[in-house]
Amino acid sequence: MLSRSDIGHQEFSLFVTEVEPRLSRALTGTYGLEVGEEATRDALAYAWENWDRVSQMENPVGFLFRVGQSRSRRYRRSRVAFPEVRSDELPHIEPALPKALEELSERQRAALLLIHVEGLTERDAAMAMGISRVTVRRHAERALSKLRDFLEVGDG
Amino acid sequence: MADLTTQTRDYLEAVRNPVTADSIVDHPVAPIIDRRPNHRGPLVALTTAVAVGLVGLVAVLLQPTDPEIARSQIVNEVIGGSQENSYYAVGFDTDGILCAETGASFELSRQSQGVCGDTDQPADPAYQEVGAVAYQGESFVALAGWVPTTAASVTAVYNGDVRRTLELTPIPGHDLYAFGAIDDAQARFIEIEIRGETGEIIQRYFPSIGPSD
């Protein structure tokens, strides 16, 4: 018979399977590979520590993004660098995409990733970032516009 | 080429380092520490410490004698707040933009933390719907901010389970309440619950968090 902690562990594993890719992409895309991984780890550790509460949340990705953002504050870098794309492995990706992401501000990357890549509503993204809905929308629009300009593509 | 959203998702998926549940559950959570590598040798560290000490001494000697001036970095016209040992304040900056500010003791006032109305439009009087900022001290947390008057009550939640009901002060000429609090607790994660007339949560807000050291 499974104990309560075993059940909690199983539920948490399923939760991580579902949530971790979205959370990790958002934090990695905002803060870079190394800090993004640390922030994801810190956020998921918080989720495990507060599992009774986090497991009931409607928008855990937004909430945990905020946790990762808060906890990574001390070891963030002023400038992030994204690794280059190997065209043989990812032929459908613009080779200049990493450089284009580096050109965006931290908030622009966060807004772009939370809304357009991970599908959060503007309201949830605004809560996750601690800014107003109007501002988060503006950051996301500017991010897409800058990416298009940098990559010289017409459609995002 | 796929659209930019798909490209970005696929790129990040390819380069990120996945974190597994087992790696979280099987390892105790370490306290928050500065994880930046420190390559400085002892001599450099000692020299740096002496230099920082001297700069600190000069800074203390040059501080204004009026604590009201020294403390307020952002808020110029105070609407509400506390000027105790640690402090919080809500009011307007020199451009008339609504701001909230918190800080530590007089000696640490240069580390104060603030948030203002929509910073993308500093001249726009349409403030953010909610704004709040928190300051983490060694053994306390200070919180300041504003909410719409549609809020019936506002609760600060520290570390996920410590709850404090905040006193709301009307801001003259605006449909906003100011709030603030100083709590004798070390809060690593702060959330604000905004409730309506019937007690239902109408919004959760996570204030930006200032220095903790």
Contacts between the chains, C-beta under 8 A, distances in Angstrom:
chain1	res1	chain2	res2	distance
A	9	B	21	7.7
A	9	B	25	5.8
A	12	B	21	5.5
A	12	B	24	7.8
A	12	B	25	6.6
A	13	B	21	4.1
A	13	B	22	7.5
A	13	B	25	8.0
A	15	B	21	7.6
A	16	B	19	7.5
A	16	B	20	6.8
A	16	B	21	3.9
A	16	B	24	7.2
A	17	B	21	7.4
A	20	B	18	6.6
A	20	B	19	5.8
A	20	B	20	7.9
A	20	B	21	8.0
A	21	B	13	7.0
A	21	B	18	7.4
A	24	B	16	5.1
A	24	B	17	7.8
A	24	B	18	6.5
A	24	B	19	6.4
A	25	B	9	6.5
A	25	B	12	4.3
A	25	B	13	6.4
A	25	B	16	6.2
A	28	B	12	5.7
A	28	B	15	7.4
A	28	B	16	4.4
A	28	B	17	7.9
A	29	B	8	7.0
A	29	B	12	4.9
A	33	B	15	6.3
A	33	B	16	6.8
A	33	B	17	6.7
A	36	B	16	6.7
A	37	B	16	7.2
A	37	B	17	4.6
A	37	B	19	6.6
A	38	B	35	6.6
A	40	B	19	5.0
A	41	B	19	5.1
A	41	B	23	7.4
A	41	B	24	6.9
A	42	B	32	7.8
A	44	B	19	6.0
A	44	B	21	7.6
A	44	B	24	4.9
A	45	B	24	5.4
A	45	B	29	4.4
A	46	B	29	8.0
A	46	B	189	7.0
A	48	B	24	5.3
A	48	B	25	6.0
A	48	B	29	7.8
A	49	B	29	6.2
A	50	B	160	4.8
A	53	B	160	6.0
A	66	B	206	4.6
A	67	B	189	6.3
A	70	B	188	8.0
A	70	B	189	6.3
A	70	B	206	7.5
A	70	B	209	5.6
A	71	B	32	6.2
A	71	B	188	7.8
A	71	B	189	8.0
A	73	B	209	7.0
A	74	B	32	6.7
A	74	B	33	7.8
A	74	B	34	5.3
A	74	B	35	7.5
A	74	B	36	8.0
A	75	B	34	6.4
A	75	B	35	4.6
A	75	B	36	5.4
A	82	B	11	8.0
A	82	B	15	7.0
A	83	B	15	5.4
A	85	B	11	6.5
A	89	B	14	7.1
A	90	B	10	6.5
A	90	B	11	6.7
A	90	B	14	5.8
A	92	B	1	6.2
A	92	B	2	4.9
A	92	B	6	7.9
A	92	B	7	6.8
A	92	B	10	7.1
A	93	B	1	7.9
A	93	B	2	7.6
A	93	B	7	4.8
A	93	B	10	6.2
A	93	B	11	5.2
A	94	B	1	6.4
A	94	B	7	6.2
A	97	B	7	5.8
A	97	B	8	6.9
A	97	B	11	5.6
A	98	B	11	7.1
A	101	B	8	7.3
A	112	B	8	7.3
A	113	B	8	7.3
A	113	B	12	7.7
A	116	B	5	4.8
A	116	B	8	7.8
A	117	B	5	5.7
A	117	B	8	5.4
A	117	B	9	4.8
A	117	B	12	7.5
A	127	B	203	7.6
A	127	B	204	6.2
A	127	B	205	6.6
A	127	B	206	6.7
A	128	B	206	7.7
A	130	B	205	7.2
A	130	B	206	5.1
A	130	B	207	6.6
A	130	B	208	5.3
A	131	B	128	7.1
A	132	B	118	6.0
A	132	B	128	4.0
A	132	B	129	5.8
A	132	B	130	7.8
A	133	B	129	7.4
A	134	B	118	6.6
A	135	B	118	5.7
A	135	B	119	7.7
A	135	B	120	5.7
A	135	B	128	7.3
A	138	B	120	5.9
A	144	B	4	6.8
A	147	B	4	5.4
A	147	B	8	8.0
A	148	B	4	7.0
A	151	B	4	7.3
A	153	B	1	7.1
A	153	B	4	6.9
A	155	B	3	6.4
A	155	B	4	7.9
A	156	B	3	6.0
A	156	B	4	4.0
A	156	B	5	6.6
